Amino acid sequence: MYGWIWRHLPGPLGLRLLQVVVLIAAVVALLFFVVFPWVEPMLPIDSGGSTG
């Protein structure tokens, strides 16, 4: 899949690297701002901490 994306990006090496960085940043932002908040209520995580 990564090879397919790399082959379909236009431009020389420098531009391709910039496009890959932007794509990775967009995927990370989508995960943090959309996917993780949507999934978080469904996870069985107890927010209790240790008491001492």
MMTF fields as JSON, N, C-alpha, C and O atoms, coordinates in Angstrom:
{
  "mmtfVersion": "1.0.0",
  "mmtfProducer": "UNKNOWN",
  "numBonds": 207,
  "numAtoms": 208,
  "numGroups": 52,
  "numChains": 1,
  "numModels": 1,
  "chainsPerModel": [1],
  "groupsPerChain": [52],
  "chainIdList": ["A"],
  "bondAtomList": [4, 2, 8, 6, 12, 10, 16, 14, 20, 18, 24, 22, 28, 26, 32, 30, 36, 34, 40, 38, 44, 42, 48, 46, 52, 50, 56, 54, 60, 58, 64, 62, 68, 66, 72, 70, 76, 74, 80, 78, 84, 82, 88, 86, 92, 90, 96, 94, 100, 98, 104, 102, 108, 106, 112, 110, 116, 114, 120, 118, 124, 122, 128, 126, 132, 130, 136, 134, 140, 138, 144, 142, 148, 146, 152, 150, 156, 154, 160, 158, 164, 162, 168, 166, 172, 170, 176, 174, 180, 178, 184, 182, 188, 186, 192, 190, 196, 194, 200, 198, 204, 202],
  "bondOrderList": [1, 1, 1, 1, 1, 1, 1, 1, 1, 1, 1, 1, 1, 1, 1, 1, 1, 1, 1, 1, 1, 1, 1, 1, 1, 1, 1, 1, 1, 1, 1, 1, 1, 1, 1, 1, 1, 1, 1, 1, 1, 1, 1, 1, 1, 1, 1, 1, 1, 1, 1],
  "groupList": [{"groupName": "MET", "atomNameList": ["N", "CA", "C", "O"], "elementList": ["N", "C", "C", "O"], "formalChargeList": [0, 0, 0, 0], "bondAtomList": [1, 0, 2, 1, 3, 2], "bondOrderList": [1, 1, 2], "singleLetterCode": "M", "chemCompType": "L-PEPTIDE LINKING"}, {"groupName": "TYR", "atomNameList": ["N", "CA", "C", "O"], "elementList": ["N", "C", "C", "O"], "formalChargeList": [0, 0, 0, 0], "bondAtomList": [1, 0, 2, 1, 3, 2], "bondOrderList": [1, 1, 2], "singleLetterCode": "Y", "chemCompType": "L-PEPTIDE LINKING"}, {"groupName": "GLY", "atomNameList": ["N", "CA", "C", "O"], "elementList": ["N", "C", "C", "O"], "formalChargeList": [0, 0, 0, 0], "bondAtomList": [1, 0, 2, 1, 3, 2], "bondOrderList": [1, 1, 2], "singleLetterCode": "G", "chemCompType": "PEPTIDE LINKING"}, {"groupName": "TRP", "atomNameList": ["N", "CA", "C", "O"], "elementList": ["N", "C", "C", "O"], "formalChargeList": [0, 0, 0, 0], "bondAtomList": [1, 0, 2, 1, 3, 2], "bondOrderList": [1, 1, 2], "singleLetterCode": "W", "chemCompType": "L-PEPTIDE LINKING"}, {"groupName": "ILE", "atomNameList": ["N", "CA", "C", "O"], "elementList": ["N", "C", "C", "O"], "formalChargeList": [0, 0, 0, 0], "bondAtomList": [1, 0, 2, 1, 3, 2], "bondOrderList": [1, 1, 2], "singleLetterCode": "I", "chemCompType": "L-PEPTIDE LINKING"}, {"groupName": "ARG", "atomNameList": ["N", "CA", "C", "O"], "elementList": ["N", "C", "C", "O"], "formalChargeList": [0, 0, 0, 0], "bondAtomList": [1, 0, 2, 1, 3, 2], "bondOrderList": [1, 1, 2], "singleLetterCode": "R", "chemCompType": "L-PEPTIDE LINKING"}, {"groupName": "HIS", "atomNameList": ["N", "CA", "C", "O"], "elementList": ["N", "C", "C", "O"], "formalChargeList": [0, 0, 0, 0], "bondAtomList": [1, 0, 2, 1, 3, 2], "bondOrderList": [1, 1, 2], "singleLetterCode": "H", "chemCompType": "L-PEPTIDE LINKING"}, {"groupName": "LEU", "atomNameList": ["N", "CA", "C", "O"], "elementList": ["N", "C", "C", "O"], "formalChargeList": [0, 0, 0, 0], "bondAtomList": [1, 0, 2, 1, 3, 2], "bondOrderList": [1, 1, 2], "singleLetterCode": "L", "chemCompType": "L-PEPTIDE LINKING"}, {"groupName": "PRO", "atomNameList": ["N", "CA", "C", "O"], "elementList": ["N", "C", "C", "O"], "formalChargeList": [0, 0, 0, 0], "bondAtomList": [1, 0, 2, 1, 3, 2], "bondOrderList": [1, 1, 2], "singleLetterCode": "P", "chemCompType": "L-PEPTIDE LINKING"}, {"groupName": "GLN", "atomNameList": ["N", "CA", "C", "O"], "elementList": ["N", "C", "C", "O"], "formalChargeList": [0, 0, 0, 0], "bondAtomList": [1, 0, 2, 1, 3, 2], "bondOrderList": [1, 1, 2], "singleLetterCode": "Q", "chemCompType": "L-PEPTIDE LINKING"}, {"groupName": "VAL", "atomNameList": ["N", "CA", "C", "O"], "elementList": ["N", "C", "C", "O"], "formalChargeList": [0, 0, 0, 0], "bondAtomList": [1, 0, 2, 1, 3, 2], "bondOrderList": [1, 1, 2], "singleLetterCode": "V", "chemCompType": "L-PEPTIDE LINKING"}, {"groupName": "ALA", "atomNameList": ["N", "CA", "C", "O"], "elementList": ["N", "C", "C", "O"], "formalChargeList": [0, 0, 0, 0], "bondAtomList": [1, 0, 2, 1, 3, 2], "bondOrderList": [1, 1, 2], "singleLetterCode": "A", "chemCompType": "L-PEPTIDE LINKING"}, {"groupName": "PHE", "atomNameList": ["N", "CA", "C", "O"], "elementList": ["N", "C", "C", "O"], "formalChargeList": [0, 0, 0, 0], "bondAtomList": [1, 0, 2, 1, 3, 2], "bondOrderList": [1, 1, 2], "singleLetterCode": "F", "chemCompType": "L-PEPTIDE LINKING"}, {"groupName": "GLU", "atomNameList": ["N", "CA", "C", "O"], "elementList": ["N", "C", "C", "O"], "formalChargeList": [0, 0, 0, 0], "bondAtomList": [1, 0, 2, 1, 3, 2], "bondOrderList": [1, 1, 2], "singleLetterCode": "E", "chemCompType": "L-PEPTIDE LINKING"}, {"groupName": "ASP", "atomNameList": ["N", "CA", "C", "O"], "elementList": ["N", "C", "C", "O"], "formalChargeList": [0, 0, 0, 0], "bondAtomList": [1, 0, 2, 1, 3, 2], "bondOrderList": [1, 1, 2], "singleLetterCode": "D", "chemCompType": "L-PEPTIDE LINKING"}, {"groupName": "SER", "atomNameList": ["N", "CA", "C", "O"], "elementList": ["N", "C", "C", "O"], "formalChargeList": [0, 0, 0, 0], "bondAtomList": [1, 0, 2, 1, 3, 2], "bondOrderList": [1, 1, 2], "singleLetterCode": "S", "chemCompType": "L-PEPTIDE LINKING"}, {"groupName": "THR", "atomNameList": ["N", "CA", "C", "O"], "elementList": ["N", "C", "C", "O"], "formalChargeList": [0, 0, 0, 0], "bondAtomList": [1, 0, 2, 1, 3, 2], "bondOrderList": [1, 1, 2], "singleLetterCode": "T", "chemCompType": "L-PEPTIDE LINKING"}],
  "groupTypeList": [0, 1, 2, 3, 4, 3, 5, 6, 7, 8, 2, 8, 7, 2, 7, 5, 7, 7, 9, 10, 10, 10, 7, 4, 11, 11, 10, 10, 11, 7, 7, 12, 12, 10, 10, 12, 8, 3, 10, 13, 8, 0, 7, 8, 4, 14, 15, 2, 2, 15, 16, 2],
  "groupIdList": [1, 2, 3, 4, 5, 6, 7, 8, 9, 10, 11, 12, 13, 14, 15, 16, 17, 18, 19, 20, 21, 22, 23, 24, 25, 26, 27, 28, 29, 30, 31, 32, 33, 34, 35, 36, 37, 38, 39, 40, 41, 42, 43, 44, 45, 46, 47, 48, 49, 50, 51, 52],
  "secStructList": [7, 2, 2, 2, 2, 2, 2, 2, 1, 7, 1, 7, 2, 2, 2, 2, 2, 2, 2, 2, 2, 2, 2, 2, 2, 2, 2, 2, 2, 2, 0, 0, 0, 0, 0, 2, 2, 2, 2, 4, 4, 4, 1, 7, 7, 7, 7, 7, 7, 7, 7, 7],
  "xCoordList": [0.825, 0.0, 0.868, 0.582, 1.929, 2.785, 3.499, 3.684, 3.893, 4.518, 3.558, 3.949, 2.309, 1.299, 1.115, 1.047, 1.033, 0.889, 2.103, 1.96, 3.303, 4.533, 4.605, 5.0, 4.231, 4.282, 3.274, 3.5, 2.178, 1.14, 1.276, 0.489, 2.255, 2.481, 3.233, 4.208, 2.779, 3.458, 4.684, 4.801, 5.584, 6.702, 7.993, 8.032, 9.063, 10.369, 10.421, 9.438, 11.563, 11.723, 11.372, 10.659, 11.861, 11.587, 10.105, 9.607, 9.407, 7.967, 7.214, 6.246, 7.656, 7.019, 7.185, 6.243, 8.377, 8.604, 7.703, 7.147, 7.559, 6.679, 5.234, 4.523, 4.802, 3.442, 3.218, 2.146, 4.223, 4.098, 3.984, 3.178, 4.782, 4.711, 3.335, 2.764, 2.797, 1.469, 0.398, -0.525, 0.509, -0.461, -0.415, -1.459, 0.783, 0.906, 0.323, -0.38, 0.608, 0.056, -1.468, -2.133, -2.023, -3.48, -4.103, -5.155, -3.471, -3.997, -3.936, -4.888, -2.822, -2.69, -3.728, -4.346, -3.933, -4.935, -6.334, -7.129, -6.639, -7.945, -8.146, -9.229, -7.107, -7.219, -7.45, -8.341, -6.649, -6.736, -8.008, -8.549, -8.494, -9.631, -10.981, -12.019, -10.992, -12.26, -12.388, -13.34, -11.45, -11.593, -11.452, -12.322, -10.37, -10.157, -11.259, -11.71, -11.723, -12.841, -14.129, -14.917, -14.347, -15.541, -15.456, -16.464, -14.264, -14.082, -13.944, -14.3, -13.449, -13.126, -14.281, -14.036, -15.52, -16.602, -16.893, -17.478, -16.504, -16.764, -15.688, -15.879, -14.567, -13.47, -13.699, -14.153, -13.391, -13.599, -12.414, -11.775, -12.129, -11.001, -11.53, -12.409, -10.994, -11.37, -10.437, -9.217, -10.997, -10.167, -9.693, -9.139, -9.89, -9.438, -7.931, -7.328, -7.336, -5.893, -5.559, -6.45, -4.303, -3.892, -3.988, -3.7, -4.384, -4.467, -3.402, -3.107, -2.848, -1.794, -1.663, -0.813],
  "yCoordList": [-1.19, 0.0, 1.253, 2.209, 1.25, 2.431, 2.66, 3.799, 1.579, 1.7, 2.268, 3.07, 1.854, 2.365, 3.86, 4.612, 4.295, 5.728, 6.483, 7.527, 5.966, 6.641, 6.77, 7.818, 5.727, 5.77, 6.751, 7.28, 7.008, 7.88, 9.333, 10.175, 9.644, 11.035, 11.736, 11.199, 12.942, 13.651, 14.406, 14.701, 14.707, 15.575, 14.84, 13.611, 15.63, 15.051, 14.578, 14.693, 14.052, 13.436, 14.392, 14.008, 15.625, 16.582, 16.86, 16.934, 17.013, 17.269, 16.04, 16.162, 14.866, 13.635, 13.485, 13.107, 13.78, 13.692, 14.66, 14.31, 15.872, 16.854, 16.363, 16.516, 15.786, 15.272, 14.124, 14.015, 13.266, 12.154, 12.683, 12.179, 13.692, 14.278, 14.884, 14.713, 15.589, 16.192, 15.106, 15.241, 14.045, 12.947, 12.276, 11.968, 12.047, 11.431, 12.345, 11.88, 13.649, 14.599, 14.631, 14.728, 14.55, 14.556, 13.299, 13.374, 12.154, 10.909, 10.95, 10.548, 11.432, 11.529, 12.489, 12.193, 13.642, 14.603, 13.995, 14.181, 13.279, 12.625, 11.619, 11.539, 10.853, 9.886, 10.572, 10.179, 11.604, 12.246, 13.064, 13.108, 13.71, 14.61, 13.99, 14.531, 12.868, 12.265, 10.831, 10.508, 9.984, 8.551, 8.24, 7.583, 8.699, 8.377, 8.927, 8.197, 10.175, 10.633, 9.837, 9.661, 9.36, 8.574, 7.193, 6.677, 6.591, 5.243, 5.246, 4.257, 6.303, 6.356, 5.965, 5.233, 6.401, 5.968, 4.468, 3.914, 3.819, 2.391, 1.517, 0.308, 2.105, 1.329, 1.091, 1.991, -0.103, -0.418, 0.033, -0.786, 1.321, 1.852, 2.483, 3.344, 2.053, 2.624, 3.795, 3.637, 4.96, 6.146, 6.289, 7.329, 5.292, 5.354, 5.212, 4.365, 6.043, 5.973, 5.251, 4.795, 5.152, 4.496, 5.486, 6.671, 5.002, 5.848, 5.39, 4.201, 6.325, 5.908, 6.836, 6.648],
  "zCoordList": [0.0, 0.0, 0.0, -0.721, 0.807, 0.867, -0.459, -0.888, -1.094, -2.403, -3.432, -4.279, -3.358, -4.287, -4.093, -5.066, -2.837, -2.554, -3.066, -3.703, -2.793, -3.202, -4.723, -5.234, -5.444, -6.909, -7.49, -8.578, -6.804, -7.346, -6.916, -7.347, -6.077, -5.702, -6.829, -7.355, -7.203, -8.288, -7.781, -6.591, -8.692, -8.387, -8.088, -8.032, -7.893, -7.564, -6.11, -5.378, -5.705, -4.392, -3.253, -2.326, -3.31, -2.23, -2.059, -0.935, -3.158, -3.102, -2.604, -1.854, -3.016, -2.537, -1.029, -0.332, -0.528, 0.915, 1.672, 2.713, 1.152, 1.779, 1.771, 2.764, 0.676, 0.586, 1.56, 2.154, 1.73, 2.672, 4.096, 4.879, 4.44, 5.786, 6.027, 7.104, 5.039, 5.176, 5.299, 6.101, 4.523, 4.619, 5.985, 6.561, 6.506, 7.829, 8.895, 9.792, 8.808, 9.774, 9.701, 10.732, 8.502, 8.349, 8.949, 9.584, 8.756, 9.324, 10.843, 11.512, 11.397, 12.855, 13.421, 14.444, 12.768, 13.23, 13.169, 14.091, 12.105, 11.993, 13.117, 13.695, 13.426, 14.511, 15.851, 16.603, 16.157, 17.464, 17.65, 18.755, 16.599, 16.753, 16.4, 16.783, 15.678, 15.268, 15.776, 16.486, 15.422, 15.693, 17.176, 17.748, 17.813, 19.221, 20.126, 21.009, 19.96, 20.8, 20.57, 21.498, 19.354, 19.069, 19.724, 20.206, 19.745, 20.272, 21.792, 22.434, 22.373, 23.8, 24.72, 25.679, 24.497, 25.386, 25.318, 26.249, 24.258, 24.101, 24.74, 24.872, 25.136, 25.708, 27.192, 27.899, 27.67, 29.092, 29.952, 30.611, 29.943, 30.701, 31.976, 31.933, 33.108, 34.398, 34.677, 34.643, 34.952, 35.156, 36.595, 36.954, 37.412, 38.801, 38.898, 38.237, 39.721, 39.909, 41.196, 41.913, 41.48, 42.72, 43.877, 43.715, 45.011, 46.202, 47.18, 47.292, 47.864, 48.757, 49.855, 50.724]
}
